[in-house]
């Protein structure tokens, strides 16, 4: 497959940058053509902008510059995330084996190898980390909030005991220890706060609501909403985004002026000035790469450039707006805007695409995981064309969202047919795909040339399993 690499971008900053090299080998991933890497922006973790590196002879080489230690995320074929804590000057090597043995599937050499291995093993199945949260949530029923906090905090601290041991044995350095511990704390606090907040909506007892809010506040303080280490850690940034909410902005409205008008992200304006630039830069980068229209980008970006003229996000965003630092794909987009007279059922789709294989992508403009899959289509473009497969993107947005839907499709450079589903098509999809149960997206459906349903739950575009399925049609 011809592979197109993202254009490199140059970040201008007064900090001293040093090169990092990460080399990897994929064993048993025969169909892997490329991997997705979330390169840091400046010295900050990045969860939005993807850079795609080719896999040549099962090997990958990643080079970038950073001014300070930072976590990066590498996604292999939509199957496995690898987290690497990189320091200026590091030379890190990893080997990933295609095996169900999670304890022996990933090996590291180089800087903090023992810590890199432990951290990835801990995060290989994220839900495993929360396995005791349900049990711990019973602790909030205790009338003594101090006892509740002791139980919750004790659990979080217990999760980093292996990390403590590695540090004492001098198998990891202080920088790795600090960032990894910060990230794990933030991960658990984020999930616990989300769970307690959901319980709050079901409680009528005002005294209990107040007590639970005190617990939420204490947990948030424990994770450190003003701790700059969170901006360098992948889950730490997720915690910051959940802490600086619109509700927080509303409660402290009088203390901060809003010159950005960031809509659902106004709470970010309450972050300390030291971390505000990266949090605001993140959300601007997200809207630019994602194609969403959740706030007025031009106005917010103009203010950002005034407030943070030396931000490393500026050259990156400018490059994106100019058409650089992105995958180069064609803009051949067929729009089917009015679906009322065209498609009212999946059977209508089968008739229209008779004689062609069809890969259906069910999504919505508000679904972040859906939109995060869009760049992966470039990796399978050749396989789609070779097997005469038509991509059909069906949005389940409300019809009133047509302008933002069309705008997002254009900005995402998605080749294929685009349908904004009417009520009849939505109902038919719900009946056929979800058996009239809960609708969850993203969801993918594969049909062959005769209209036979190959899969009602096909692999995602980023999954190596999809390429195999496409080539077997």
C-alpha positions in Angstrom: 0.0 0.0 0.0 1.2 3.4 -0.9 1.6 5.2 2.4 1.4 9.0 2.8 3.2 10.5 5.8 2.0 13.5 7.6 4.1 16.6 6.9 6.4 17.5 9.7 5.7 20.7 11.5 8.2 23.0 13.2 7.5 24.3 16.7 9.1 27.6 17.7 9.9 27.9 21.3 12.6 29.6 23.5 13.0 26.4 25.5 16.0 24.1 24.7 14.7 21.1 22.7 16.5 17.8 22.4 15.9 14.9 20.1 14.0 11.7 21.1 14.2 8.5 19.1 11.7 5.7 19.5 12.1 2.6 17.4 9.7 -0.3 17.4 9.2 -3.7 15.9 5.8 -5.4 15.3 5.9 -9.2 15.3 3.0 -11.0 13.8 1.2 -7.9 12.6 1.6 -8.8 8.9 -1.0 -6.3 7.5 0.2 -3.3 9.5 1.0 -0.4 7.1 1.3 2.4 9.6 0.9 3.5 13.2 -0.7 6.6 14.7 1.4 8.7 17.0 0.2 11.5 19.2 3.4 13.6 19.2 3.7 16.2 22.0 3.1 19.8 21.2 6.0 21.7 22.8 6.5 20.0 26.1 2.8 19.0 26.5 1.0 15.7 26.0 -1.3 15.7 22.9 -4.5 13.7 22.6 -6.0 15.2 19.4 -3.5 15.6 16.5 -2.3 12.4 14.9 0.9 11.9 13.0 1.1 8.7 11.0 4.4 6.8 10.6 4.9 4.0 8.1 5.7 0.4 9.1 8.5 -0.8 6.9 9.6 -4.4 7.2 7.6 -4.6 10.5 9.7 -1.7 11.9 8.9 1.9 12.9 11.2 4.8 13.6 9.8 7.9 15.4 11.9 11.1 15.9 10.8 14.3 17.5 12.1 17.1 19.7 11.0 18.0 23.2 12.1 20.4 26.0 11.2 18.2 28.9 9.8 14.8 29.8 6.3 14.0 28.4 4.1 11.0 27.7 3.1 10.2 24.2 0.6 7.6 22.9 1.2 5.2 20.0 -1.7 3.3 18.5 -1.0 0.1 16.6 -3.7 -0.8 14.1 -6.6 0.2 16.4 -5.8 -2.8 18.5 -3.2 -1.7 21.1 -2.2 1.6 22.7 1.4 1.9 23.8 2.4 4.7 26.2 5.9 6.0 26.3 7.4 8.5 28.7 10.1 10.3 26.7 12.8 12.5 28.0 15.1 14.8 25.9 17.9 12.7 24.4 16.1 9.4 25.0 16.6 6.4 22.7 13.8 4.0 23.5 13.2 0.6 21.8 10.1 -1.6 22.0 8.8 -4.8 20.5 5.1 -5.7 20.2 4.1 -9.3 19.7 0.6 -10.3 18.3 -0.3 -12.5 21.2 -3.1 -12.8 23.8 -0.5 -13.1 26.5 -0.6 -9.6 27.8 2.3 -10.2 30.1 4.7 -11.0 27.3 3.3 -9.1 24.4 5.4 -5.9 24.9 9.1 -5.5 25.6 11.1 -2.4 26.2 14.8 -1.5 26.0 16.5 1.8 26.9 15.4 4.6 29.2 13.2 3.5 32.2 12.5 0.2 30.4 11.1 -1.5 33.6 8.8 1.5 34.3 7.6 1.7 30.6 6.7 -2.0 30.8 4.9 -1.7 34.1 2.9 1.4 33.0 1.8 -0.3 29.8 0.9 -3.5 31.5 -1.2 -1.5 34.0 -3.1 0.3 31.2 -3.5 -2.6 28.7 -7.1 -3.1 29.8 -8.3 0.3 31.2 -11.4 -1.2 32.8 -9.3 -3.5 34.9 -8.0 -0.4 36.7 -11.5 0.5 37.8 -12.6 -3.0 38.8 -12.9 -2.1 42.5 -14.5 1.3 41.9 -18.0 -0.1 42.3 -17.1 -1.6 45.6 -15.4 1.7 46.7 -18.5 3.7 45.8 -20.2 2.2 48.7 -17.7 4.1 50.9 -19.5 7.4 50.1 -22.5 6.1 52.0 -20.5 6.5 55.2 -21.7 9.5 57.2 -18.1 10.3 58.1 -16.5 11.9 55.0 -13.0 11.5 56.4 -13.5 7.7 56.5 -14.7 7.8 52.9 -11.8 9.8 51.7 -9.4 7.5 53.6 -10.8 4.5 51.7 -10.8 6.2 48.3 -7.3 7.7 48.8 -5.9 4.4 50.1 -7.0 2.6 47.0 -5.5 5.2 44.7 -2.2 5.1 46.6 -2.1 1.3 46.5 -2.2 1.3 42.7 1.2 2.9 42.6 3.0 0.7 45.1 4.8 -1.3 42.3 5.9 2.1 40.9 7.2 3.0 44.4 9.2 -0.2 44.4 10.8 0.4 41.0 11.9 3.8 42.1 13.4 2.6 45.4 15.3 -0.1 43.4 16.5 2.7 41.0 15.0 1.0 38.0 13.3 4.2 37.1 14.4 7.8 37.5 12.6 10.6 39.4 11.1 12.2 36.3 9.4 9.0 35.2 8.3 8.3 38.8 6.7 11.7 39.2 4.8 11.8 35.9 3.6 8.2 36.0 2.3 8.5 39.5 0.6 11.8 38.6 -1.1 10.1 35.6 -2.4 7.2 37.6 -3.7 9.4 40.3 -5.5 11.6 37.8 -6.9 8.6 36.0 -8.6 7.2 39.1 -9.8 10.6 40.4 -11.3 11.3 37.0 -13.2 8.1 37.0 -14.3 8.3 40.6 -15.5 11.9 40.2 -17.5 10.9 37.1 -19.1 8.0 39.0 -20.0 10.0 42.1 -21.4 12.8 39.9 -23.7 10.4 38.2 -24.9 9.2 41.6 -25.6 12.9 42.6 -28.3 13.1 40.0 -30.2 10.3 41.6 -30.1 11.7 45.2 -32.8 13.9 46.8 -31.1 14.2 50.2 -29.6 17.7 50.3 -27.3 16.9 53.2 -25.9 13.9 51.3 -25.5 15.9 48.1 -23.4 18.5 50.0 -21.3 15.8 51.6 -20.7 14.1 48.3 -19.6 17.4 46.7 -17.1 17.8 49.5 -15.7 14.4 48.6 -15.5 15.3 44.9 -13.7 18.6 45.8 -11.2 16.7 47.9 -10.5 14.1 45.2 -10.0 16.8 42.6 -7.6 18.6 44.9 -5.7 15.3 45.4 -5.2 14.9 41.7 -3.8 18.4 41.5 -5.8 20.7 39.1 -2.9 23.2 39.2 -0.2 20.6 38.9 1.7 21.2 35.6 2.7 17.5 35.6 -0.8 16.8 34.5 -0.3 18.7 31.2 2.6 16.3 30.4 0.6 13.1 31.1 -2.0 11.6 28.8 -4.7 10.8 31.4 -3.7 13.9 33.4 -4.9 16.1 30.6 -8.2 14.3 30.6 -8.6 15.0 34.3 -7.8 18.7 33.7 -10.4 18.9 30.9 -13.1 17.4 33.3 -12.1 19.6 36.2 -12.3 23.0 34.4 -16.0 22.6 33.4 -18.7 25.1 32.3 -20.2 24.6 35.8 -17.0 25.7 37.4 -17.0 28.7 35.1 -20.6 29.6 36.0 -19.9 29.4 39.7 -16.9 31.8 39.4 -18.2 34.0 36.6 -17.5 37.2 38.4 -13.8 36.4 38.9 -12.9 35.9 35.2 -13.8 37.7 32.0 -14.5 35.6 29.0 -12.9 37.1 25.8 -12.8 33.7 24.1 -16.5 32.5 24.2 -15.5 28.9 24.2 -19.0 27.5 24.9 -18.7 24.1 26.6 -15.0 24.8 27.3 -15.4 28.1 29.1 -14.2 26.5 32.3 -10.7 26.2 30.9 -10.3 30.0 31.3 -10.2 29.4 35.1 -7.0 27.3 34.8 -3.7 28.9 36.1 -2.0 31.0 33.6 0.9 28.5 33.6 -1.2 25.8 32.1 -3.9 27.8 30.4 -2.0 28.1 27.2 -1.7 24.3 26.7 -5.4 23.7 27.6 -6.7 26.4 25.4 -4.2 25.3 22.6 -5.5 21.8 22.9 -9.2 22.7 22.4 -8.3 25.0 19.5 -6.3 22.2 18.0 -9.1 19.8 18.6 -11.7 21.9 16.8 -9.3 22.5 13.9 -8.4 18.9 13.3 -11.9 17.5 14.3 -14.0 19.8 12.1 -16.5 20.5 14.9 -18.2 23.9 15.4 -18.7 24.0 19.2 -17.5 27.6 19.4 -16.4 30.5 17.2 -12.9 29.4 16.3 -11.7 32.5 14.5 -12.5 34.8 17.5 -11.0 32.4 20.1 -7.9 31.8 18.0 -7.3 35.6 17.5 -7.5 36.1 21.2 -5.2 33.1 21.9 -2.5 34.6 19.6 -2.7 37.9 21.5 -2.5 36.2 24.9 0.1 33.5 24.0 2.1 34.8 21.0 5.0 32.3 21.6 2.8 29.2 22.1 4.0 26.1 20.2 0.3 25.5 19.2 0.3 28.6 16.9 2.6 27.3 14.1 0.9 23.9 14.2 -2.6 25.3 13.9 -1.4 27.8 11.2 0.0 24.9 9.3 -3.2 22.9 9.6 -5.2 25.9 8.4 -2.9 26.2 5.4 -3.4 22.6 4.5 -0.1 21.2 5.9 0.7 18.8 8.7 -2.2 16.6 7.6 -2.6 13.5 5.6 -2.8 14.2 1.9 -6.1 12.8 0.6 -8.4 13.8 -2.2 -11.5 15.9 -1.7 -13.8 13.9 -3.9 -16.9 13.9 -1.8 -20.3 12.8 -3.0 -23.1 14.3 -0.8 -26.5 12.9 -0.5 -28.0 15.7 1.5 -31.7 15.2 1.2 -32.4 11.6 2.4 -36.1 12.0 2.8 -36.8 10.8 -0.8 -33.8 8.5 -1.1 -33.1 6.2 1.8 -35.7 5.2 4.3 -34.2 1.8 5.1 -31.2 -0.4 4.9 -32.9 -2.2 2.0 -32.9 1.1 0.1 -29.2 1.2 0.6 -28.7 -2.3 -0.7 -30.7 -1.6 -3.9 -28.8 1.6 -4.5 -25.4 -0.1 -4.1 -26.3 -3.4 -5.8 -23.2 -5.0 -7.3 -20.9 -3.2 -4.9 -19.5 -4.0 -1.5 -20.4 -1.4 1.1 -18.8 -0.3 4.4 -21.2 1.7 6.5 -20.0 4.1 9.1 -22.6 5.1 11.7 -21.6 8.3 13.4 -22.6 11.7 14.7 -21.0 15.2 14.9 -21.1 15.0 18.7 -19.4 11.6 18.9 -15.7 12.2 19.5 -14.7 8.4 19.2 -16.5 8.4 15.8 -14.5 11.4 14.6 -11.2 10.1 15.9 -11.5 7.2 13.4 -11.7 9.4 10.4 -7.9 9.8 9.7 -7.6 6.0 9.6 -9.5 5.8 6.4 -6.4 7.0 4.6 -4.6 3.9 5.7 -7.1 1.5 4.1 -7.9 3.6 1.0 -6.1 1.2 -1.3 -7.8 -1.8 0.2 -11.2 -0.2 -0.2 -10.6 0.6 -3.9 -9.0 -2.7 -4.7 -12.1 -4.6 -3.4 -14.6 -2.2 -4.9 -15.9 -1.1 -1.6 -18.0 2.0 -1.2 -17.8 3.9 2.1 -21.2 5.2 3.2 -21.2 7.6 6.2 -24.6 7.7 7.9 -24.9 10.5 10.5 -27.7 10.0 13.1 -27.6 13.7 14.0 -30.9 15.7 14.0 -31.8 17.2 10.7 -31.3 20.7 12.3 -27.6 19.9 12.5 -27.3 19.7 8.7 -25.0 22.8 8.4 -22.5 21.6 11.0 -22.7 18.0 9.7 -21.8 19.1 6.2 -19.1 21.4 7.4 -17.5 18.6 9.5 -17.6 16.2 6.5 -15.8 18.7 4.3 -13.2 19.5 6.9 -12.6 15.8 7.5 -11.9 15.1 3.8 -14.0 12.0 3.8 -14.4 10.3 0.4 -17.6 8.5 -0.2 -21.4 8.9 0.3 -22.7 11.0 3.1 -26.2 10.6 4.5 -27.9 12.6 7.2 -30.4 9.9 8.3 -34.1 10.7 8.4 -36.3 9.3 11.1 -37.4 6.3 9.0 -33.8 5.3 8.3 -32.8 5.8 12.0 -35.7 3.6 13.1 -34.8 0.9 10.6 -31.1 0.9 11.7 -32.2 0.7 15.3 -34.4 -2.3 14.6 -31.9 -4.1 12.4 -28.5 -3.3 14.0 -29.5 -2.8 17.7 -32.6 -5.0 17.9 -34.5 -1.9 19.1 -32.1 -1.6 22.1 -29.7 1.1 23.0 -28.0 2.8 20.0 -24.2 3.2 20.5 -21.7 4.6 18.0 -19.4 4.4 16.3 -20.7 1.3 14.6 -19.7 -0.2 11.3 -21.6 -2.5 8.9 -20.2 -4.5 6.0 -22.4 -5.6 3.0 -21.2 -7.6 0.0 -22.1 -7.2 -3.6 -25.3 -9.2 -3.3 -26.5 -7.1 -0.4 -25.8 -9.8 2.1 -24.8 -8.5 5.5 -21.3 -9.7 6.3 -21.2 -8.1 9.7 -23.5 -5.8 11.7 -20.5 -5.0 14.0 -17.5 -4.8 11.7 -14.1 -3.7 12.8 -13.2 0.0 12.9 -11.2 1.7 10.2 -8.1 1.7 12.5 -8.3 -2.0 13.1 -6.0 -4.4 11.3 -8.8 -6.9 11.4 -10.8 -4.8 9.0 -8.2 -5.0 6.2 -8.3 -8.8 6.5 -12.1 -8.9 6.3 -12.1 -6.5 3.3 -9.6 -8.7 1.4 -11.8 -11.8 2.1 -14.9 -10.4 0.4 
